[in-house]
Amino acid sequence: MLFSRNFRWFLAFSLLLWGFLAHAEGIDIQNAEVQWIDSTNVSLTTNFTINLTAALKEAVERGIPLTFGLDFSLTQPRWYWFNRQTLTWHQERRLSFNPLTRVYRYSIGGLYLNFSSLDEALQALETVRAVPVHSQIPLGKGEQYLARLHIELDTSYLPKPFQLDALYSDDWTLTSPHREWIFAP
């Protein structure tokens, strides 16, 4: 009987510790907001936190760039047919380090910012402020849309040996849960 009680305490402590460690590394979306601009344009503002694993920090410090994919979509729920995808948007954000100059670089496309520390570069990477997003299908004022946001490390941009490591190791997998909310312009 004593063994089973101690075992239960050990199991509860292990699950608590595992839950804490599981949230220590990864991507958490803090907040997300969509603002109406006009019938074909909205702006996205979000903040998220990226907690790099030890393997990813070491890879960055050795000069391997990390590319994060930011995906946003608006879906119009319909009761009479399938839901209509009104907007899909993808942005790639890249974090790199030059060991010779000791400079961290955060870039989106051809635009980049240089930082002296990894924390400063991550802070810039984690912030999206009023980014305009264009919709091919006009959005109706007063209608409701399901907004969905997701961020993940895109391992397809890693060098091939690291892509193989990413297949078999959770150290190279960094993703956020899908964040969903209702948007009504």
N, C-alpha and C positions, 0 to 999 in steps of 0.2 A: 504494500500500500504506500509506503514511504517513497519507493522508487517511482511510482506512477505520479505522485504529487510533485516530486523534484523534476521529473521528466516534463510534466506540464509547464512548470515554471521555466525550465530551460527552453522548451518549444515556444512559449509566449515571448520570452526575451529574444530568442533568435529571430522570430518573425518581426518583432519591433525593430531590431537592429537591421535586418534585411530591408525593411521598408524605409528606414532612414538612409541607408546606403544607396538604395535604388533612386531616391530623389536627390542625392548629392551630386550626381552627374546626369546631365541631360539638358533639355531645353524646356523652359516653362514660359508660357505666354502670360504676361502680367495683366495687360489690358489691350483691348482692340476697339477701334471706333471707326465708323464709316460716316462721312458727311456728304450730303447731296450738293453737287455743283450745278448740274443741269441734267436734262433727260438722258444724255449719253456719257456723263462724266461724274465720278465720285472721287473722294480723296480718302486714303487709308492712313490711319495713325495707330501705331502699336508699339509696345515695349515688351521685350522678352529677355530672359536671362539665359545665358549659355554657360554651363559648367563643363569645361573640357575634362576629359579623362587624362590620366597621367601619360598614356601613350600618345594622345593627340597633342598635348602640350610639348612633349619631346619631339614629335614630328614637326610641329611648327617651328620650334627653336632650331631644328636642323635644316630648315629651309623648304619644307614641303608645304605648299599652299593648301588651304582648306576652303572648299566652296560650299556655301550654304544656299539651299533653294527655298525661297519664300513663295508659297502658293496661296492665292486668294481667289474666292469664287462667290458669286451671287446666284442663287437658284430661286426661281419662282415656283412655289408649290401650287399644284393644280389638282382639284378633286376629280376632274373629268378625264384626265389623261396623265401621261407621265410628267414629272416636274420638268420645267424648262430652264435650261442652263443659260442665263442671260449674260454672265460675265465670267471670264476666267483670266487670271493674270499670274505671271511667273516672273520672279526677279532673282538673279544670282548675285550673291554677295560673297566676296572673296577676302580671306585673311591670309597674309603671308608675312615672312620674316626674311630679311637679308642678313645673314651672319657676318658678312664683311663690314657693313655699315652699322649694324646693330639697330636697324630701323624696322618697325612693324608697319605693314601697309594694309589698309582696308580699301577695297575697291568695289565699285559697281560699274560694270562696263569699262569705259575709258576714263572714268573719273576716279580719283584716288586721294586718300589722305594718309600722311605719314605720322607715326606715333613713336614715342621712345619706350613705351611699356606695353606689355600684352594686355593689361587691364584697361588702359585707355583705348586700345584698338577694339577690344571686345565691347566696351561701352558704346562706341560709335556703331559697331555692327548690330548691337541690340536695339537700336532706336530707329523707328520709321516715323517720320513727321510729315503729315499732309502730302503724301505722294499721290499725284493724280493718276487715276485709273480710268481707261476708256472702255466703254461697253459698245459692242457691235449692235446689240438690240436695245432700243430705247427703253428706259425704265419709266414706269408709270408712277406719278405722284399719288400718294395715298395707298399704294399697294404694298404688300408685305413680301419680303425676300429673306431667304435663309442665307446668311453670310457665313463663310467657312474659311478658316485660316490655319495654315500648317507650315512649319519650318523644319528642315532636316539637313543633315550633312550629306552632300551628294558625293558618294564614294566613287562614282564613275570618273570623276576628275582626278582622283589619286593616281600616282604611278602604279603600274600593273602589279608589282610585288605586294603593295599595300592593299590593292583591291582584293587579292587573294586572302590576305589577313582579315580583311573586313568581312569576308564570307563566313569565316569560322570563329571570329572573336567579337565579343560585345564591346570591346574597347574602342572599336572603330565605328560603332553605330551610335549616332546622336540624332534624336528626333523628338519632336514635341507631340503631345496629344492634339487631335483636331479640336480647335476652338470654334464653336458654333453659337450664333445669336441671331435674333430677328432684327432686320433693318427695314424700317418703313419711312421712305422719304416724304 
